[in-house]
Amino acid sequence: MRRARTWLPGLLLVAPSIILIGVFVYGMLGWNFRVAMTDQHDAVSEGSSSGCRTSSTSGTSSGGTSR
């Protein structure tokens, strides 16, 4: 019982953080696994991304020329 009095308060202090980290990490792993195994990852069709473009006109403005 004396041992529990020394480590129990510390464990209770960090337990919520450990639980939240576990839920976040394993939740994201589970979510990604679910999306990978189902065909739901087609919500954003190819070409409609707002990321970097790889086409030859990526450095030009509309109607302008590249330098």
PDB file of N, CA, C and O in Angstrom:
ATOM      1  N   MET A   1       0.822  -1.198   0.000  1.00  0.00           N
ATOM      2  CA  MET A   1       0.000   0.000   0.000  1.00  0.00           C
ATOM      3  C   MET A   1       0.867   1.262   0.000  1.00  0.00           C
ATOM      4  O   MET A   1       0.486   2.285  -0.571  1.00  0.00           O
ATOM      5  N   ARG A   2       2.016   1.183   0.635  1.00  0.00           N
ATOM      6  CA  ARG A   2       2.898   2.356   0.658  1.00  0.00           C
ATOM      7  C   ARG A   2       3.464   2.655  -0.719  1.00  0.00           C
ATOM      8  O   ARG A   2       3.654   3.814  -1.089  1.00  0.00           O
ATOM      9  N   ARG A   3       3.731   1.596  -1.473  1.00  0.00           N
ATOM     10  CA  ARG A   3       4.233   1.805  -2.833  1.00  0.00           C
ATOM     11  C   ARG A   3       3.203   2.560  -3.674  1.00  0.00           C
ATOM     12  O   ARG A   3       3.552   3.462  -4.436  1.00  0.00           O
ATOM     13  N   ALA A   4       1.953   2.189  -3.530  1.00  0.00           N
ATOM     14  CA  ALA A   4       0.898   2.839  -4.304  1.00  0.00           C
ATOM     15  C   ALA A   4       0.775   4.310  -3.944  1.00  0.00           C
ATOM     16  O   ALA A   4       0.429   5.127  -4.797  1.00  0.00           O
ATOM     17  N   ARG A   5       1.047   4.653  -2.716  1.00  0.00           N
ATOM     18  CA  ARG A   5       0.970   6.060  -2.309  1.00  0.00           C
ATOM     19  C   ARG A   5       2.052   6.900  -2.958  1.00  0.00           C
ATOM     20  O   ARG A   5       1.899   8.116  -3.074  1.00  0.00           O
ATOM     21  N   THR A   6       3.136   6.284  -3.382  1.00  0.00           N
ATOM     22  CA  THR A   6       4.212   7.063  -3.994  1.00  0.00           C
ATOM     23  C   THR A   6       3.996   7.268  -5.491  1.00  0.00           C
ATOM     24  O   THR A   6       4.247   8.363  -5.995  1.00  0.00           O
ATOM     25  N   TRP A   7       3.541   6.251  -6.213  1.00  0.00           N
ATOM     26  CA  TRP A   7       3.411   6.398  -7.658  1.00  0.00           C
ATOM     27  C   TRP A   7       2.000   6.664  -8.142  1.00  0.00           C
ATOM     28  O   TRP A   7       1.825   7.094  -9.282  1.00  0.00           O
ATOM     29  N   LEU A   8       0.994   6.428  -7.332  1.00  0.00           N
ATOM     30  CA  LEU A   8      -0.393   6.610  -7.771  1.00  0.00           C
ATOM     31  C   LEU A   8      -0.742   8.064  -8.088  1.00  0.00           C
ATOM     32  O   LEU A   8      -1.386   8.306  -9.109  1.00  0.00           O
ATOM     33  N   PRO A   9      -0.355   9.040  -7.273  1.00  0.00           N
ATOM     34  CA  PRO A   9      -0.691  10.428  -7.646  1.00  0.00           C
ATOM     35  C   PRO A   9      -0.047  10.865  -8.962  1.00  0.00           C
ATOM     36  O   PRO A   9      -0.667  11.581  -9.749  1.00  0.00           O
ATOM     37  N   GLY A  10       1.185  10.440  -9.199  1.00  0.00           N
ATOM     38  CA  GLY A  10       1.841  10.784 -10.466  1.00  0.00           C
ATOM     39  C   GLY A  10       1.154  10.140 -11.651  1.00  0.00           C
ATOM     40  O   GLY A  10       0.986  10.764 -12.698  1.00  0.00           O
ATOM     41  N   LEU A  11       0.757   8.888 -11.481  1.00  0.00           N
ATOM     42  CA  LEU A  11       0.062   8.193 -12.557  1.00  0.00           C
ATOM     43  C   LEU A  11      -1.287   8.854 -12.861  1.00  0.00           C
ATOM     44  O   LEU A  11      -1.654   9.022 -14.024  1.00  0.00           O
ATOM     45  N   LEU A  12      -2.005   9.221 -11.828  1.00  0.00           N
ATOM     46  CA  LEU A  12      -3.297   9.890 -12.032  1.00  0.00           C
ATOM     47  C   LEU A  12      -3.130  11.252 -12.692  1.00  0.00           C
ATOM     48  O   LEU A  12      -4.030  11.731 -13.382  1.00  0.00           O
ATOM     49  N   LEU A  13      -1.983  11.866 -12.478  1.00  0.00           N
ATOM     50  CA  LEU A  13      -1.737  13.175 -13.071  1.00  0.00           C
ATOM     51  C   LEU A  13      -1.498  13.071 -14.576  1.00  0.00           C
ATOM     52  O   LEU A  13      -1.971  13.917 -15.335  1.00  0.00           O
ATOM     53  N   VAL A  14      -0.781  12.061 -15.008  1.00  0.00           N
ATOM     54  CA  VAL A  14      -0.451  11.937 -16.430  1.00  0.00           C
ATOM     55  C   VAL A  14      -1.398  11.020 -17.196  1.00  0.00           C
ATOM     56  O   VAL A  14      -1.322  10.963 -18.423  1.00  0.00           O
ATOM     57  N   ALA A  15      -2.271  10.314 -16.527  1.00  0.00           N
ATOM     58  CA  ALA A  15      -3.171   9.366 -17.187  1.00  0.00           C
ATOM     59  C   ALA A  15      -4.047  10.008 -18.270  1.00  0.00           C
ATOM     60  O   ALA A  15      -4.177   9.425 -19.346  1.00  0.00           O
ATOM     61  N   PRO A  16      -4.650  11.172 -18.041  1.00  0.00           N
ATOM     62  CA  PRO A  16      -5.468  11.765 -19.120  1.00  0.00           C
ATOM     63  C   PRO A  16      -4.662  12.066 -20.383  1.00  0.00           C
ATOM     64  O   PRO A  16      -5.158  11.885 -21.494  1.00  0.00           O
ATOM     65  N   SER A  17      -3.427  12.522 -20.215  1.00  0.00           N
ATOM     66  CA  SER A  17      -2.593  12.804 -21.385  1.00  0.00           C
ATOM     67  C   SER A  17      -2.247  11.525 -22.124  1.00  0.00           C
ATOM     68  O   SER A  17      -2.284  11.491 -23.354  1.00  0.00           O
ATOM     69  N   ILE A  18      -1.915  10.488 -21.402  1.00  0.00           N
ATOM     70  CA  ILE A  18      -1.578   9.207 -22.031  1.00  0.00           C
ATOM     71  C   ILE A  18      -2.785   8.657 -22.787  1.00  0.00           C
ATOM     72  O   ILE A  18      -2.643   8.139 -23.895  1.00  0.00           O
ATOM     73  N   ILE A  19      -3.953   8.766 -22.198  1.00  0.00           N
ATOM     74  CA  ILE A  19      -5.174   8.274 -22.844  1.00  0.00           C
ATOM     75  C   ILE A  19      -5.475   9.071 -24.114  1.00  0.00           C
ATOM     76  O   ILE A  19      -5.813   8.488 -25.144  1.00  0.00           O
ATOM     77  N   LEU A  20      -5.356  10.400 -24.048  1.00  0.00           N
ATOM     78  CA  LEU A  20      -5.627  11.222 -25.226  1.00  0.00           C
ATOM     79  C   LEU A  20      -4.633  10.953 -26.349  1.00  0.00           C
ATOM     80  O   LEU A  20      -5.018  10.906 -27.518  1.00  0.00           O
ATOM     81  N   ILE A  21      -3.367  10.778 -26.009  1.00  0.00           N
ATOM     82  CA  ILE A  21      -2.371  10.461 -27.029  1.00  0.00           C
ATOM     83  C   ILE A  21      -2.696   9.116 -27.676  1.00  0.00           C
ATOM     84  O   ILE A  21      -2.619   8.974 -28.896  1.00  0.00           O
ATOM     85  N   GLY A  22      -3.058   8.138 -26.862  1.00  0.00           N
ATOM     86  CA  GLY A  22      -3.413   6.825 -27.402  1.00  0.00           C
ATOM     87  C   GLY A  22      -4.619   6.882 -28.311  1.00  0.00           C
ATOM     88  O   GLY A  22      -4.624   6.272 -29.380  1.00  0.00           O
ATOM     89  N   VAL A  23      -5.648   7.615 -27.896  1.00  0.00           N
ATOM     90  CA  VAL A  23      -6.859   7.735 -28.720  1.00  0.00           C
ATOM     91  C   VAL A  23      -6.527   8.435 -30.029  1.00  0.00           C
ATOM     92  O   VAL A  23      -6.989   8.011 -31.088  1.00  0.00           O
ATOM     93  N   PHE A  24      -5.733   9.499 -29.974  1.00  0.00           N
ATOM     94  CA  PHE A  24      -5.397  10.232 -31.183  1.00  0.00           C
ATOM     95  C   PHE A  24      -4.560   9.377 -32.131  1.00  0.00           C
ATOM     96  O   PHE A  24      -4.885   9.272 -33.313  1.00  0.00           O
ATOM     97  N   VAL A  25      -3.495   8.771 -31.634  1.00  0.00           N
ATOM     98  CA  VAL A  25      -2.600   7.995 -32.491  1.00  0.00           C
ATOM     99  C   VAL A  25      -3.318   6.779 -33.072  1.00  0.00           C
ATOM    100  O   VAL A  25      -3.326   6.582 -34.287  1.00  0.00           O
ATOM    101  N   TYR A  26      -3.920   5.965 -32.208  1.00  0.00           N
ATOM    102  CA  TYR A  26      -4.571   4.760 -32.708  1.00  0.00           C
ATOM    103  C   TYR A  26      -5.866   5.084 -33.446  1.00  0.00           C
ATOM    104  O   TYR A  26      -6.273   4.333 -34.331  1.00  0.00           O
ATOM    105  N   GLY A  27      -6.509   6.175 -33.101  1.00  0.00           N
ATOM    106  CA  GLY A  27      -7.688   6.602 -33.846  1.00  0.00           C
ATOM    107  C   GLY A  27      -7.338   6.995 -35.267  1.00  0.00           C
ATOM    108  O   GLY A  27      -8.041   6.632 -36.210  1.00  0.00           O
ATOM    109  N   MET A  28      -6.239   7.745 -35.424  1.00  0.00           N
ATOM    110  CA  MET A  28      -5.809   8.132 -36.768  1.00  0.00           C
ATOM    111  C   MET A  28      -5.334   6.919 -37.570  1.00  0.00           C
ATOM    112  O   MET A  28      -5.606   6.820 -38.766  1.00  0.00           O
ATOM    113  N   LEU A  29      -4.632   6.004 -36.919  1.00  0.00           N
ATOM    114  CA  LEU A  29      -4.217   4.779 -37.612  1.00  0.00           C
ATOM    115  C   LEU A  29      -5.437   3.977 -38.068  1.00  0.00           C
ATOM    116  O   LEU A  29      -5.477   3.480 -39.193  1.00  0.00           O
ATOM    117  N   GLY A  30      -6.412   3.857 -37.199  1.00  0.00           N
ATOM    118  CA  GLY A  30      -7.630   3.133 -37.551  1.00  0.00           C
ATOM    119  C   GLY A  30      -8.402   3.810 -38.665  1.00  0.00           C
ATOM    120  O   GLY A  30      -8.904   3.153 -39.576  1.00  0.00           O
ATOM    121  N   TRP A  31      -8.494   5.134 -38.586  1.00  0.00           N
ATOM    122  CA  TRP A  31      -9.210   5.890 -39.628  1.00  0.00           C
ATOM    123  C   TRP A  31      -8.514   5.727 -40.983  1.00  0.00           C
ATOM    124  O   TRP A  31      -9.171   5.485 -41.995  1.00  0.00           O
ATOM    125  N   ASN A  32      -7.206   5.857 -41.000  1.00  0.00           N
ATOM    126  CA  ASN A  32      -6.469   5.695 -42.257  1.00  0.00           C
ATOM    127  C   ASN A  32      -6.583   4.275 -42.797  1.00  0.00           C
ATOM    128  O   ASN A  32      -6.703   4.079 -44.006  1.00  0.00           O
ATOM    129  N   PHE A  33      -6.548   3.294 -41.918  1.00  0.00           N
ATOM    130  CA  PHE A  33      -6.717   1.907 -42.348  1.00  0.00           C
ATOM    131  C   PHE A  33      -8.102   1.696 -42.940  1.00  0.00           C
ATOM    132  O   PHE A  33      -8.250   1.023 -43.960  1.00  0.00           O
ATOM    133  N   ARG A  34      -9.113   2.270 -42.302  1.00  0.00           N
ATOM    134  CA  ARG A  34     -10.484   2.136 -42.797  1.00  0.00           C
ATOM    135  C   ARG A  34     -10.641   2.781 -44.174  1.00  0.00           C
ATOM    136  O   ARG A  34     -11.255   2.201 -45.069  1.00  0.00           O
ATOM    137  N   VAL A  35     -10.089   3.973 -44.336  1.00  0.00           N
ATOM    138  CA  VAL A  35     -10.182   4.654 -45.622  1.00  0.00           C
ATOM    139  C   VAL A  35      -9.409   3.893 -46.695  1.00  0.00           C
ATOM    140  O   VAL A  35      -9.850   3.817 -47.841  1.00  0.00           O
ATOM    141  N   ALA A  36      -8.262   3.332 -46.330  1.00  0.00           N
ATOM    142  CA  ALA A  36      -7.455   2.589 -47.298  1.00  0.00           C
ATOM    143  C   ALA A  36      -8.141   1.296 -47.721  1.00  0.00           C
ATOM    144  O   ALA A  36      -8.016   0.887 -48.876  1.00  0.00           O
ATOM    145  N   MET A  37      -8.854   0.652 -46.821  1.00  0.00           N
ATOM    146  CA  MET A  37      -9.481  -0.621 -47.139  1.00  0.00           C
ATOM    147  C   MET A  37     -10.824  -0.460 -47.847  1.00  0.00           C
ATOM    148  O   MET A  37     -11.270  -1.374 -48.540  1.00  0.00           O
ATOM    149  N   THR A  38     -11.459   0.674 -47.682  1.00  0.00           N
ATOM    150  CA  THR A  38     -12.705   0.939 -48.399  1.00  0.00           C
ATOM    151  C   THR A  38     -12.395   1.839 -49.575  1.00  0.00           C
ATOM    152  O   THR A  38     -11.255   2.275 -49.734  1.00  0.00           O
ATOM    153  N   ASP A  39     -13.361   2.119 -50.380  1.00  0.00           N
ATOM    154  CA  ASP A  39     -13.134   2.961 -51.554  1.00  0.00           C
ATOM    155  C   ASP A  39     -13.640   4.377 -51.300  1.00  0.00           C
ATOM    156  O   ASP A  39     -14.186   5.012 -52.202  1.00  0.00           O
ATOM    157  N   GLN A  40     -13.464   4.867 -50.092  1.00  0.00           N
ATOM    158  CA  GLN A  40     -13.958   6.194 -49.746  1.00  0.00           C
ATOM    159  C   GLN A  40     -12.927   7.289 -49.964  1.00  0.00           C
ATOM    160  O   GLN A  40     -13.233   8.464 -49.762  1.00  0.00           O
ATOM    161  N   HIS A  41     -11.729   6.939 -50.366  1.00  0.00           N
ATOM    162  CA  HIS A  41     -10.699   7.950 -50.546  1.00  0.00           C
ATOM    163  C   HIS A  41     -10.811   8.674 -51.881  1.00  0.00           C
ATOM    164  O   HIS A  41      -9.919   9.446 -52.234  1.00  0.00           O
ATOM    165  N   ASP A  42     -11.878   8.443 -52.625  1.00  0.00           N
ATOM    166  CA  ASP A  42     -12.093   9.114 -53.893  1.00  0.00           C
ATOM    167  C   ASP A  42     -12.914  10.390 -53.748  1.00  0.00           C
ATOM    168  O   ASP A  42     -13.416  10.914 -54.742  1.00  0.00           O
ATOM    169  N   ALA A  43     -13.057  10.898 -52.526  1.00  0.00           N
ATOM    170  CA  ALA A  43     -13.856  12.103 -52.321  1.00  0.00           C
ATOM    171  C   ALA A  43     -13.257  13.301 -53.048  1.00  0.00           C
ATOM    172  O   ALA A  43     -13.999  14.156 -53.532  1.00  0.00           O
ATOM    173  N   VAL A  44     -11.950  13.379 -53.133  1.00  0.00           N
ATOM    174  CA  VAL A  44     -11.278  14.432 -53.887  1.00  0.00           C
ATOM    175  C   VAL A  44     -10.732  13.776 -55.142  1.00  0.00           C
ATOM    176  O   VAL A  44      -9.758  13.025 -55.092  1.00  0.00           O
ATOM    177  N   SER A  45     -11.364  14.063 -56.256  1.00  0.00           N
ATOM    178  CA  SER A  45     -10.916  13.422 -57.492  1.00  0.00           C
ATOM    179  C   SER A  45      -9.607  14.043 -57.954  1.00  0.00           C
ATOM    180  O   SER A  45      -9.271  15.166 -57.577  1.00  0.00           O
ATOM    181  N   GLU A  46      -8.886  13.316 -58.758  1.00  0.00           N
ATOM    182  CA  GLU A  46      -7.577  13.762 -59.205  1.00  0.00           C
ATOM    183  C   GLU A  46      -7.703  15.027 -60.036  1.00  0.00           C
ATOM    184  O   GLU A  46      -8.574  15.134 -60.899  1.00  0.00           O
ATOM    185  N   GLY A  47      -6.837  15.970 -59.770  1.00  0.00           N
ATOM    186  CA  GLY A  47      -6.849  17.218 -60.516  1.00  0.00           C
ATOM    187  C   GLY A  47      -7.576  18.337 -59.800  1.00  0.00           C
ATOM    188  O   GLY A  47      -7.445  19.494 -60.199  1.00  0.00           O
ATOM    189  N   SER A  48      -8.332  18.042 -58.766  1.00  0.00           N
ATOM    190  CA  SER A  48      -9.063  19.097 -58.080  1.00  0.00           C
ATOM    191  C   SER A  48      -8.361  19.534 -56.788  1.00  0.00           C
ATOM    192  O   SER A  48      -8.938  20.251 -55.972  1.00  0.00           O
ATOM    193  N   SER A  49      -7.143  19.105 -56.619  1.00  0.00           N
ATOM    194  CA  SER A  49      -6.371  19.464 -55.427  1.00  0.00           C
ATOM    195  C   SER A  49      -5.946  20.920 -55.507  1.00  0.00           C
ATOM    196  O   SER A  49      -5.766  21.460 -56.599  1.00  0.00           O
ATOM    197  N   SER A  50      -5.785  21.555 -54.355  1.00  0.00           N
ATOM    198  CA  SER A  50      -5.329  22.939 -54.339  1.00  0.00           C
ATOM    199  C   SER A  50      -3.841  23.020 -54.034  1.00  0.00           C
ATOM    200  O   SER A  50      -3.336  24.087 -53.684  1.00  0.00           O
ATOM    201  N   GLY A  51      -3.137  21.905 -54.164  1.00  0.00           N
ATOM    202  CA  GLY A  51      -1.705  21.866 -53.881  1.00  0.00           C
ATOM    203  C   GLY A  51      -0.893  22.385 -55.056  1.00  0.00           C
ATOM    204  O   GLY A  51      -1.420  23.071 -55.931  1.00  0.00           O
ATOM    205  N   CYS A  52       0.375  22.058 -55.070  1.00  0.00           N
ATOM    206  CA  CYS A  52       1.278  22.508 -56.134  1.00  0.00           C
ATOM    207  C   CYS A  52       0.894  21.866 -57.456  1.00  0.00           C
ATOM    208  O   CYS A  52       0.540  20.688 -57.513  1.00  0.00           O
ATOM    209  N   ARG A  53       0.966  22.632 -58.480  1.00  0.00           N
ATOM    210  CA  ARG A  53       0.673  22.120 -59.816  1.00  0.00           C
ATOM    211  C   ARG A  53       1.968  21.700 -60.477  1.00  0.00           C
ATOM    212  O   ARG A  53       3.011  22.315 -60.256  1.00  0.00           O
ATOM    213  N   THR A  54       1.907  20.667 -61.280  1.00  0.00           N
ATOM    214  CA  THR A  54       3.105  20.179 -61.953  1.00  0.00           C
ATOM    215  C   THR A  54       3.051  20.399 -63.455  1.00  0.00           C
ATOM    216  O   THR A  54       3.903  19.888 -64.180  1.00  0.00           O
ATOM    217  N   SER A  55       2.081  21.138 -63.929  1.00  0.00           N
ATOM    218  CA  SER A  55       1.978  21.370 -65.359  1.00  0.00           C
ATOM    219  C   SER A  55       2.978  22.437 -65.800  1.00  0.00           C
ATOM    220  O   SER A  55       3.582  23.099 -64.955  1.00  0.00           O
ATOM    221  N   SER A  56       3.160  22.611 -67.090  1.00  0.00           N
ATOM    222  CA  SER A  56       4.144  23.553 -67.615  1.00  0.00           C
ATOM    223  C   SER A  56       3.692  25.004 -67.433  1.00  0.00           C
ATOM    224  O   SER A  56       4.511  25.912 -67.569  1.00  0.00           O
ATOM    225  N   THR A  57       2.423  25.247 -67.132  1.00  0.00           N
ATOM    226  CA  THR A  57       1.936  26.607 -66.976  1.00  0.00           C
ATOM    227  C   THR A  57       1.840  27.010 -65.510  1.00  0.00           C
ATOM    228  O   THR A  57       1.146  27.971 -65.176  1.00  0.00           O
ATOM    229  N   SER A  58       2.523  26.292 -64.644  1.00  0.00           N
ATOM    230  CA  SER A  58       2.362  26.563 -63.209  1.00  0.00           C
ATOM    231  C   SER A  58       2.976  27.877 -62.777  1.00  0.00           C
ATOM    232  O   SER A  58       2.534  28.448 -61.780  1.00  0.00           O
ATOM    233  N   GLY A  59       3.978  28.384 -63.486  1.00  0.00           N
ATOM    234  CA  GLY A  59       4.633  29.617 -63.066  1.00  0.00           C
ATOM    235  C   GLY A  59       4.102  30.857 -63.740  1.00  0.00           C
ATOM    236  O   GLY A  59       4.633  31.944 -63.514  1.00  0.00           O
ATOM    237  N   THR A  60       3.078  30.739 -64.556  1.00  0.00           N
ATOM    238  CA  THR A  60       2.575  31.893 -65.292  1.00  0.00           C
ATOM    239  C   THR A  60       1.258  32.355 -64.734  1.00  0.00           C
ATOM    240  O   THR A  60       0.475  31.562 -64.213  1.00  0.00           O
ATOM    241  N   SER A  61       1.018  33.643 -64.845  1.00  0.00           N
ATOM    242  CA  SER A  61      -0.298  34.159 -64.481  1.00  0.00           C
ATOM    243  C   SER A  61      -1.198  34.081 -65.696  1.00  0.00           C
ATOM    244  O   SER A  61      -0.731  33.828 -66.807  1.00  0.00           O
ATOM    245  N   SER A  62      -2.450  34.290 -65.497  1.00  0.00           N
ATOM    246  CA  SER A  62      -3.378  34.173 -66.619  1.00  0.00           C
ATOM    247  C   SER A  62      -3.104  35.287 -67.626  1.00  0.00           C
ATOM    248  O   SER A  62      -3.177  36.467 -67.284  1.00  0.00           O
ATOM    249  N   GLY A  63      -2.792  34.921 -68.848  1.00  0.00           N
ATOM    250  CA  GLY A  63      -2.551  35.897 -69.902  1.00  0.00           C
ATOM    251  C   GLY A  63      -1.121  36.408 -69.937  1.00  0.00           C
ATOM    252  O   GLY A  63      -0.770  37.134 -70.866  1.00  0.00           O
ATOM    253  N   GLY A  64      -0.288  36.068 -68.978  1.00  0.00           N
ATOM    254  CA  GLY A  64       1.076  36.574 -68.949  1.00  0.00           C
ATOM    255  C   GLY A  64       2.050  35.552 -69.479  1.00  0.00           C
ATOM    256  O   GLY A  64       1.675  34.432 -69.825  1.00  0.00           O
ATOM    257  N   THR A  65       3.292  35.947 -69.540  1.00  0.00           N
ATOM    258  CA  THR A  65       4.339  35.033 -69.975  1.00  0.00           C
ATOM    259  C   THR A  65       5.327  34.825 -68.844  1.00  0.00           C
ATOM    260  O   THR A  65       5.492  35.693 -67.987  1.00  0.00           O
ATOM    261  N   SER A  66       5.968  33.704 -68.844  1.00  0.00           N
ATOM    262  CA  SER A  66       6.956  33.442 -67.797  1.00  0.00           C
ATOM    263  C   SER A  66       8.289  34.019 -68.199  1.00  0.00           C
ATOM    264  O   SER A  66       8.580  34.164 -69.386  1.00  0.00           O
ATOM    265  N   ARG A  67       9.095  34.345 -67.225  1.00  0.00           N
ATOM    266  CA  ARG A  67      10.402  34.958 -67.487  1.00  0.00           C
ATOM    267  C   ARG A  67      11.467  33.935 -67.575  1.00  0.00           C
ATOM    268  O   ARG A  67      12.631  34.273 -67.791  1.00  0.00           O
TER     269      ARG A  67
END
